[in-house]
């Protein structure tokens, strides 16, 4: 389909969009309006998107064991709720702080690459949703929207974190850092679990390319997703807006393979921390010893993540390792958690087990694929409502209260069983 852009035909098609887009998006809008949870948004995104791009969004590495484990691990934690807590909805307070900034919600949309691949509104949609909900905004260094385009969606001074990869070229690193500074980003997050590219077998099977190739399979996929395809052919082709102008979207894989630095080490990380004047998070930590070392290297925030199960197959579920990392670094170090979140109860458990904020990836990207800005707003709204309900039923009024009482309120199923057995022994006199 690249010939459409090379010949400039997308401009003529774009002129027809005011008439065509409402017709093509009518079914998507109906589906989005009827979505009641994140699983529904996933179904909506699958229906609107090209199968190849949906597969890229939805997949994990290898056999996708870690992808499933991330989500399933939340079910291993029980909520031991208080009754008669006297909490009405208007008494709940979801406000929190992250990277030293006040936010209205203790969760946010993680920075993710190539958002315009899922919907033409791309990163601007996530920025608008962050502004709508008063929560942190995160931008990937592989974004398909410029920092200027993001600024149009966010009020001046809105809390923002910029995500960076471990590039080989220090001049490239300095260039994107300069762009982030000029764009008013408060904090930096260095992704350290992407020094090798994960084995995404679903992408191989789907013939994933950027943009889609003109194979029979991809043409059929485009025909099955008319709203997505119209966006692709009636708008300017997307580029990775923070990289060099000579790196088109279709060259991303080769560019990443050339620039990702497997030799990036702790000394390089220390250098990077010194290059940024502000909070710096290390994103991709799953071990307590690495967490302590990161603090020694100059990082101020620990971001517990396994890249959404898209990198090393067999990695531990992030929520499972969170308590040990919190215990290793003490109560005063800021910790962010992501991985596997699908429900507001998952966010609640993450906060209770030691996180100061929780990042969500797939949930908001499903919303983006399902309906652009309206879909991302809907995704965050679903999670907010679920979190409020869970806090009310659990018997906690504020996020601070939830974190302070977390050990008592959220317990691993194994420990709950042992506690119950101990209580039986105590009541029988066998102790």
N, C-alpha and C positions, 0 to 999 in steps of 0.2 A: 504493500500500500504506500510505500515511500514515494512512488512516482506521483501520487496526488499532490504531495507537498512540493516536490521538485518542479512540477508544472504550475504551481500556484493555484491549483483547482480548489484547495481548501478555503481560499478566500471567497470564491463564488459560493461554495457550499455554506460557508459561515453566514453569508448574507441571508440564507434561507432558514437559518436556525430558529429565529423567533417563531416561525410557523411550524417547523418540523419537530423541534425538540419537545414541545408539550405533548405532541401526539405520541412520540416514541417513549416518553418517560411516564405516560399515564399509568401503565401497569406497574411500573416500579414504585410510583408514589402510592398507589393503592396498597401494595405489599408492605411498604415501609409504615404506612399509617396503621396497619394491623399487627405489626411486630410488637410482642410483649416482653421479649427477653433477648439476650445476645445470641442464643441459638437461632431465634427467628431472623435476626439481622444477618446471620451467616447464610441462611437460606435465601434471603433477599439478595445478598451480594452475589451468590452463585447464579441466581436467575438473571441478573443484569449484566454480569461481566463476561468477557471472553474466557472460555474454560482454561486456557493456558495461563492467563493472568490470575484467575481465581486460584488455580493450583499453586502458583508461586506464593500467593498470600497465605494460603491455608496449610502449607506443607511444613514438614520438619526434615531432619537429616535421616539418611539410611532407612531403617525400619520404622522410624518415627516413635520409638519407645520413649525417648526423653520428652517429646512433644506431649504424649499422653500422660506420662508420669508427672509432668509439671501441674497438670490440671487435677489428676486423680489424688495427688498428695493432700489437697485441701480437705478431701473427704475423711482423711485420717484424723482430723482434729474436730473435737466435739465442743459445742457451746453450752456451758453450764450456767444457765440464765438465772437471774433473780426475778422473783415475782413481786407484784404490788409495789413497783418502783415509782409509781405516780408520774410517769413521763408522758406528756402529750406531745404531739408533733411539733408544736411551736416552741417547746422548751429545748429541743435538740439543737446542738451547735456543732457543725462539721468543719468549722474553721481550723486551720493548722498553719504551720510554717515549714518552708522548704528552701534550702539555699539562703537562709536568712531573710526570706520574704514572706509576708502574710498572704495566704491563699484561702479561698472560700471552701475548697474541697481538699481532702487529704490524698487524692489520687489524680492522675493526669494521663494524657495521651503521650506515650513514649515517642521519641524521635525515631522515625523509620524512613527508609530510602524510597525514592521514586514514587511518591504518592499519586502523581498524575497518571501513572500506569493503571490505577484502579478507578479513577474518576477524574475528569478534566479539571475540577476545582482543586484537587490535590492538597498540598500543604496549607493553602489558604483556607480550606474548609476546616482543618484541624485548628488553625489559629483563630478563626471566627468562633468555633465552639469553645475554645479556651477562654476567649473574651466573654462569651455568653455566660459561662459557668464560673468565671473568676478564678480559674485554676492555672497552674503552671503550663507554659507552652514549651515544647521541645522541638528543635529543628535539627535534622540530620545534615551532615556535610555532603551527603549524596541526595540532597533535596532537588526537586524539579521546579521549585518556585524560588525566586530570588528573595534575599533579605528585605529588599524594598517592597516586594509583593506581600510579604508577611506583615511588615509594618503597617500596611494599609488596613489590616484586619484587627490590629491590637492597639489599645490605648497606649499613649506614651507612658513608659515606665512599667508596663505589664511584666510580671516575672517570667523570665525566659532562660532556658538552658540550651547550649549549643553542643551537639554531639560530634566527636572527632574520631577518625580512624588512625591507625598507626602507619601513616604514610612513610615511605623511604625518604622522600624529598623534603628536607627541612624548610626549603623556601616555600613549597606548597603548604606545609603546615603553618608557617608564619603568615602566608597570604590569607588562608581561611580564618585564622585567628584574628587578623586585622579586620576582616569583613565582619566577624562576630562582634568585635569591640565597637566598630562603627555603627552596627545595628542595635546596640544597646543591650546585648545579652549579659545577664548577671553572672552566669555560671557556665562552666565547661565540664563536659563528661567525655572521658577518653574510653573508647571501647577497646578492651584488651583481649577479648575472646574471639577475635576475627583476624588472627595473624595467618591463618590458613582458611581457604574457602570450604565451607561444609559441603558434604555430599548430599545434594538435594535430588534424590532419585525421581521424585514425582516430576520435577522440571525436565529431567532427561526424557522421561516417557512422554510428556506432553509436548516435547519439542520447543521448550521455552526459548524465545529470542526477543530482543528489543530492537525495533518493533516486530510484530509478527511477520513471518516469512509468507510468501505466496504459495504455500503448499495446499493441496486439497483439504487436508485436515484443518489448517488454520483458517482457510476461507470458510469452511463450514462452521467453524467456531465463531467467526465474525458474523455470519448470517444468523446464527442462533442468539446473538446479543446485539440487536440493532441499535439500542440506545447507547451502549458503550462504543460501538463502531462509529456511529454518527459523531460522537464527541471526538474520536480519533481523527476522522477525515475532514472535520469542519473547523478545526482549531490549529493553531501553530504547533508544529512538532515540539515535543518537550525535550529539553536538555537538562543536564545536571548543572544547575544554575550557579553553583559556587565553585565549579571547576573551570579549567581553561576553556575558552570559547572553541578551541579546536577539538574538543572531546564530545562528539555527538552521542546521543543516547545509545545507539547501536554499538558503540565502541566501549561501553562501560565495562564489560567483563574483562576485556584485554587490558584496559586502563587499570582496573582494580588489581588484576593479577600482577601487573608491572609495578604498581605502587605500594601494595600491601607489604609490610616489612616483617617477615617472620623473625628477624634478628632483633627487633625492638625489645629492649630489656629494661631493667629497673633504673639503670643510669639514664636511659633516654626518657623514662617517665619522670625522673627528677628534673631533667632539663625542661620538660614540657610544663611542669608545675611552676617553675620559675618564670616561664614565658607569659603566664596568665596572672593578671592582677584581680583576684577574686576567688570564690569557691571553686574547687576542682574535684570532680567525682571520678573514681575508677569504676568503670562499668564492666562487669563480667566476673566478679569475685564469688567463689563458692567455698573457699577454705578459710578457717580462722587464722592460720599462719600467714596466708597471703594478705588477709585483711590488716593484720598488725603491721606487716611490712609496708603496705600501702600508706599507712599513716606515717611511718618513718620516712617514706619517700616524699612526703609533702601533700598528699591528698587529704582533703578535708571531709569528704563524703564517700561512703562505701555504697556501691550500687550492686546488690546481690542479683545476679542474672546469669543465665546460660544461653543467652541469645534466642530465647523463645524455643529452645529445643532444635535449633537449626544448624548447630555447629557440631560439637562432639557428642556422638550417640553414646548413651550410657551415663551421661552426666546426672548428678543428683537433682532431684526436684528442688527448686530454689527455696520454697517455703519450709522444706525439711531441714535445710542447713542454716536458715536464718537464726534460730535461737542460739546455736553454738557460736555464730559470729557475733551476735549481740553480747553473749557472755564473755567472749574473748576481748572485746574492745571497751566494755563498760557502757554506762547509760548515757554518756554525754556526746558520743560520736554520732553524727547523722548517718542514717542508713535508709536507702531506698531499695525496695523490692520490686521485681517484675517476674513474670513467667506464669502462664497457666490461668490467669484471672479470667473468669467468665461470669461471676456473680458478685453482688455487693457483699455477700457473706464471705467471699474469698478475700476481699479488701479488708473487711473487719478482722479476719483471722491474721492477715499479714501485719496489721497495725498492732494487734494484741501480742503477737509473737516477737515484736522487736523492731518493726519498720516505722520510720517517721513519715514516710510517704510511699505510695504504691503506684507503679506505672502499669498502664495497660497498653497492649499492642494490637493483637488481633481484634478485640472487641470494637475499637473505634475504626479500624480499617475495614471491618465488615460493614459498619455504618457508612463509611466513605464510599465503598463499592456499591452499597445499596442505594445511596441517594445523595452523595455529596455533602454539603454543609448540613443540610437537614438530617442526614443520616448520622453524622458524627455527633451533632447536638443530641439526637435521640439516644445514641449509645451511652453517652455520659449521663444523660437524664435517667435512663434505666438503671444504671449502676448507682447513681445517687439515691434514687427512691429505694432501691433494695438495701443500700447501706443504712439509710435512715430507719427503715423498718427493722432491720436486724439490731441496730443499736437500741431502739425502743423496746423490742422484745427481750433483749439481753439485760437491759436495765442500766444502761450507761448514757449519760446526757451529752458528754463532750468527748472529743478525740483524746484529749489529755487524760481524762478519766479512764477511757478504754485502754490506753497504753499503760497507765499506772497499775491497773487491776488485771492486766492481761493474763498473767500466770494463773490466776484463780478462775478466770472466766473461760479461757480457751485451753483445752487440755488434749494431749494426744490420746487416742483411744486405748493404747496399751497401758498408759499410766492410769487412765480412768478405771480400767479393769482391775489393776493392782490395788488402787485406792479402795475400790468396792470390796475386794477380797480381804484387804486389811481391816476394813470396818466390820466384816462378818466375823473375822477371827476375834476382834476386840469385843464384840457383843457376846461371843460365846466363851470369853475368858481365855482363849488360846492365843497368847501373845508371847 
